[in-house]
Amino acid sequence: MSDEARSEFVYVTYIRTTPERLWTALTDGAETPKYWFGVTAEADWREGGAWKLVFSDGRVADTGEILAFEPQKRLVIRWQHQFMPEIAAEGASICEMTLEPAGEAVKLTVRHSIDRPQSKFIEAVSGGWPQILSNLKSLLETGTPVVGAPG
């Protein structure tokens, strides 16, 4: 598919932590609500495993499948939004997270893409990911997230 037929969001940040600690924050269901506005990531953490994001009231936000699982290095998820029908209708996206040691920090790259132009889903995650990842960075570096729940 050509680049014109695809929508993509990429975010890179450096977090003063270890790959082990960052990986735990990304994959431990007890950790995700601390920086993801109460949302819990639940998964069978292995390649081919089921994955979902669950709101604090039990509603399912997103579902998917783990396409790649390389602890402390790379996580790829086929991601299907469930909550808003107009966004769910766009189909599945791919979210890839890569972790690379960078001195006393870890370089975290999140690449979220979908094979459709002008995606409403990618537009939505383009606003959400910076808040979530800022909270993750702040939580790991200071013990406290920085951004409150989206209004």
JOZI-V232694 format. One record per pair of residues at least 4 apart in sequence whose C-alpha atoms are under 8 Angstrom apart, sorted by the first residue. I is the first residue (numbers start at 1). J is the second residue. D is the distance in Angstrom with one decimal. If there is no record, write none. Layout:
BEGIN
<<I & J & D> <I & J & D>>
END
This chain:
BEGIN
<<1 & 5 & 6.3> <1 & 6 & 7.3> <1 & 115 & 7.3> <2 & 6 & 6.8> <3 & 7 & 7.7> <4 & 117 & 6.3> <5 & 115 & 6.2> <5 & 116 & 5.1> <5 & 117 & 4.6> <6 & 113 & 7.1> <6 & 114 & 5.9> <6 & 115 & 4.4> <6 & 116 & 4.6> <6 & 117 & 4.8> <6 & 118 & 7.6> <7 & 113 & 5.6> <7 & 114 & 5.5> <7 & 115 & 6.5> <7 & 116 & 6.0> <7 & 117 & 5.3> <7 & 118 & 6.0> <7 & 119 & 5.9> <7 & 122 & 6.5> <8 & 111 & 7.1> <8 & 112 & 5.7> <8 & 113 & 4.2> <8 & 114 & 6.6> <8 & 122 & 6.5> <9 & 110 & 8.0> <9 & 111 & 5.8> <9 & 112 & 5.2> <9 & 113 & 6.3> <9 & 122 & 6.5> <9 & 125 & 7.7> <9 & 126 & 6.1> <10 & 109 & 7.1> <10 & 110 & 5.7> <10 & 111 & 4.4> <10 & 112 & 6.4> <11 & 109 & 5.7> <11 & 110 & 5.2> <11 & 111 & 6.6> <11 & 129 & 7.8> <11 & 130 & 7.4> <12 & 107 & 7.0> <12 & 108 & 5.7> <12 & 109 & 4.4> <12 & 110 & 6.5> <13 & 107 & 5.8> <13 & 108 & 5.4> <13 & 109 & 6.6> <13 & 133 & 8.0> <14 & 102 & 7.9> <14 & 105 & 6.0> <14 & 106 & 5.5> <14 & 107 & 4.5> <14 & 108 & 6.1> <14 & 137 & 7.9> <15 & 105 & 5.2> <15 & 106 & 5.3> <15 & 107 & 6.5> <15 & 108 & 7.4> <15 & 137 & 5.5> <15 & 140 & 7.5> <15 & 141 & 7.2> <16 & 104 & 5.9> <16 & 105 & 4.0> <16 & 106 & 6.4> <16 & 137 & 7.8> <16 & 140 & 7.5> <16 & 141 & 6.0> <17 & 21 & 6.5> <17 & 22 & 6.7> <17 & 104 & 6.8> <17 & 105 & 5.3> <17 & 106 & 6.3> <17 & 140 & 6.7> <17 & 141 & 6.9> <18 & 22 & 6.2> <18 & 101 & 7.6> <18 & 104 & 7.6> <18 & 105 & 6.6> <18 & 106 & 6.3> <19 & 23 & 5.9> <19 & 72 & 5.2> <19 & 73 & 7.5> <19 & 99 & 6.7> <19 & 100 & 7.5> <19 & 101 & 6.8> <19 & 106 & 6.2> <20 & 24 & 6.2> <20 & 72 & 5.8> <21 & 25 & 6.3> <22 & 26 & 6.3> <22 & 72 & 7.5> <22 & 106 & 8.0> <22 & 140 & 7.7> <23 & 27 & 6.2> <23 & 71 & 6.9> <23 & 72 & 5.2> <24 & 28 & 5.4> <24 & 31 & 7.6> <25 & 31 & 5.3> <25 & 32 & 6.3> <25 & 136 & 7.9> <26 & 31 & 7.4> <26 & 32 & 6.6> <27 & 31 & 7.8> <27 & 32 & 7.5> <27 & 41 & 7.1> <27 & 45 & 7.5> <28 & 32 & 6.6> <28 & 41 & 7.3> <29 & 33 & 7.4> <29 & 40 & 5.4> <29 & 41 & 5.1> <29 & 42 & 5.9> <30 & 34 & 7.9> <30 & 40 & 7.3> <31 & 35 & 7.6> <31 & 40 & 7.9> <32 & 36 & 5.6> <32 & 38 & 7.4> <32 & 39 & 6.5> <32 & 40 & 5.4> <32 & 41 & 6.3> <33 & 37 & 5.8> <33 & 38 & 3.9> <33 & 39 & 4.8> <33 & 40 & 5.3> <34 & 38 & 6.4> <34 & 139 & 7.9> <34 & 145 & 7.3> <35 & 132 & 6.1> <35 & 133 & 7.9> <35 & 135 & 5.0> <35 & 136 & 5.3> <35 & 139 & 7.0> <35 & 145 & 5.9> <36 & 40 & 7.6> <36 & 132 & 5.5> <36 & 135 & 7.5> <36 & 136 & 7.9> <37 & 132 & 7.8> <37 & 148 & 7.3> <37 & 149 & 5.4> <37 & 150 & 7.9> <38 & 55 & 6.6> <38 & 56 & 5.6> <39 & 53 & 6.3> <39 & 54 & 5.5> <39 & 55 & 4.7> <39 & 56 & 5.8> <40 & 53 & 5.6> <40 & 54 & 5.2> <40 & 55 & 6.6> <40 & 56 & 7.3> <41 & 51 & 7.3> <41 & 52 & 5.9> <41 & 53 & 4.6> <41 & 54 & 6.5> <42 & 51 & 5.8> <42 & 52 & 5.4> <42 & 53 & 6.3> <42 & 54 & 7.5> <43 & 49 & 6.7> <43 & 50 & 5.5> <43 & 51 & 4.2> <43 & 52 & 6.3> <44 & 49 & 4.7> <44 & 50 & 5.5> <44 & 51 & 6.5> <45 & 49 & 6.0> <45 & 50 & 7.9> <45 & 51 & 7.9> <45 & 66 & 7.4> <45 & 69 & 7.4> <46 & 66 & 6.7> <46 & 68 & 7.6> <46 & 69 & 5.7> <47 & 66 & 5.2> <47 & 67 & 5.4> <47 & 68 & 5.2> <47 & 69 & 5.3> <48 & 65 & 6.0> <48 & 66 & 5.2> <48 & 67 & 5.8> <48 & 68 & 7.8> <49 & 65 & 5.6> <49 & 66 & 5.3> <49 & 67 & 8.0> <50 & 63 & 7.7> <50 & 64 & 6.0> <50 & 65 & 4.7> <50 & 66 & 6.4> <51 & 63 & 5.7> <51 & 64 & 5.0> <51 & 65 & 5.4> <51 & 66 & 6.6> <51 & 77 & 7.9> <52 & 60 & 7.1> <52 & 61 & 7.4> <52 & 62 & 5.4> <52 & 63 & 4.1> <52 & 64 & 6.1> <53 & 60 & 6.1> <53 & 61 & 5.5> <53 & 62 & 5.2> <53 & 63 & 6.5> <54 & 58 & 5.8> <54 & 59 & 5.7> <54 & 60 & 4.5> <54 & 61 & 5.6> <54 & 62 & 7.3> <55 & 59 & 5.3> <55 & 60 & 6.2> <55 & 61 & 6.5> <60 & 82 & 6.8> <60 & 83 & 6.9> <61 & 81 & 6.3> <61 & 82 & 5.3> <61 & 83 & 5.1> <62 & 79 & 6.7> <62 & 80 & 5.6> <62 & 81 & 4.4> <62 & 82 & 5.0> <62 & 83 & 7.0> <63 & 79 & 6.0> <63 & 80 & 5.3> <63 & 81 & 6.5> <63 & 82 & 7.0> <64 & 77 & 6.5> <64 & 78 & 5.1> <64 & 79 & 4.7> <64 & 80 & 5.6> <65 & 77 & 5.6> <65 & 78 & 5.2> <65 & 79 & 7.0> <66 & 75 & 7.5> <66 & 76 & 5.9> <66 & 77 & 4.5> <66 & 78 & 6.3> <67 & 75 & 7.7> <67 & 76 & 5.2> <67 & 77 & 5.4> <67 & 78 & 6.5> <68 & 74 & 7.0> <68 & 75 & 5.4> <68 & 76 & 4.8> <68 & 77 & 7.1> <69 & 74 & 6.1> <69 & 75 & 4.9> <69 & 76 & 6.7> <70 & 74 & 5.0> <70 & 75 & 6.3> <71 & 75 & 7.7> <72 & 99 & 6.4> <73 & 98 & 5.6> <73 & 99 & 4.8> <73 & 100 & 6.6> <74 & 96 & 7.2> <74 & 97 & 5.6> <74 & 98 & 4.5> <74 & 99 & 6.2> <75 & 96 & 5.8> <75 & 97 & 5.2> <75 & 98 & 6.6> <76 & 94 & 7.0> <76 & 95 & 5.6> <76 & 96 & 4.3> <76 & 97 & 6.3> <77 & 94 & 5.8> <77 & 95 & 5.2> <77 & 96 & 6.5> <78 & 92 & 6.3> <78 & 93 & 5.8> <78 & 94 & 4.7> <78 & 95 & 6.6> <79 & 92 & 5.4> <79 & 93 & 5.1> <79 & 94 & 5.7> <79 & 95 & 6.7> <80 & 88 & 6.7> <80 & 91 & 6.2> <80 & 92 & 4.5> <80 & 93 & 6.3> <81 & 87 & 6.7> <81 & 88 & 4.9> <81 & 91 & 7.7> <81 & 92 & 7.3> <82 & 87 & 8.0> <82 & 88 & 5.5> <83 & 88 & 7.1> <84 & 88 & 6.0> <85 & 89 & 6.0> <86 & 90 & 7.3> <87 & 91 & 7.9> <87 & 120 & 6.2> <87 & 121 & 5.5> <90 & 116 & 7.8> <90 & 119 & 7.5> <90 & 121 & 7.5> <92 & 114 & 6.9> <93 & 112 & 7.0> <93 & 113 & 5.6> <93 & 114 & 4.4> <93 & 115 & 7.4> <94 & 111 & 8.0> <94 & 112 & 5.7> <94 & 113 & 5.4> <94 & 114 & 6.3> <95 & 110 & 7.0> <95 & 111 & 5.7> <95 & 112 & 4.3> <95 & 113 & 6.6> <96 & 109 & 7.9> <96 & 110 & 5.7> <96 & 111 & 5.2> <96 & 112 & 6.4> <97 & 108 & 6.9> <97 & 109 & 5.6> <97 & 110 & 4.6> <97 & 111 & 6.5> <98 & 107 & 7.9> <98 & 108 & 5.7> <98 & 109 & 5.2> <98 & 110 & 6.7> <99 & 106 & 6.3> <99 & 107 & 5.7> <99 & 108 & 4.8> <99 & 109 & 6.7> <100 & 106 & 5.5> <100 & 107 & 5.0> <100 & 108 & 6.7> <101 & 105 & 6.3> <101 & 106 & 4.6> <101 & 107 & 6.2> <102 & 106 & 5.1> <102 & 107 & 6.1> <112 & 122 & 7.3> <113 & 122 & 6.9> <114 & 119 & 7.4> <114 & 122 & 7.4> <118 & 122 & 7.9> <118 & 123 & 7.8> <119 & 123 & 6.3> <120 & 124 & 6.1> <121 & 125 & 6.3> <122 & 126 & 5.9> <123 & 127 & 6.9> <124 & 128 & 6.5> <125 & 129 & 5.6> <126 & 130 & 7.1> <127 & 131 & 7.2> <128 & 132 & 6.2> <129 & 133 & 5.8> <130 & 134 & 5.9> <131 & 135 & 6.2> <131 & 147 & 6.4> <132 & 136 & 6.2> <132 & 147 & 8.0> <133 & 137 & 6.1> <134 & 138 & 6.1> <134 & 145 & 7.6> <134 & 146 & 7.0> <134 & 147 & 7.4> <135 & 139 & 5.9> <135 & 144 & 7.8> <135 & 145 & 4.4> <135 & 146 & 5.3> <135 & 147 & 6.0> <136 & 140 & 6.2> <136 & 145 & 6.7> <137 & 141 & 6.1> <137 & 145 & 7.8> <138 & 142 & 5.6> <138 & 143 & 6.8> <138 & 144 & 6.0> <138 & 145 & 5.2> <138 & 146 & 6.2> <139 & 143 & 4.4> <139 & 144 & 4.5> <139 & 145 & 4.7> <139 & 146 & 7.7> <140 & 144 & 7.7>>
END
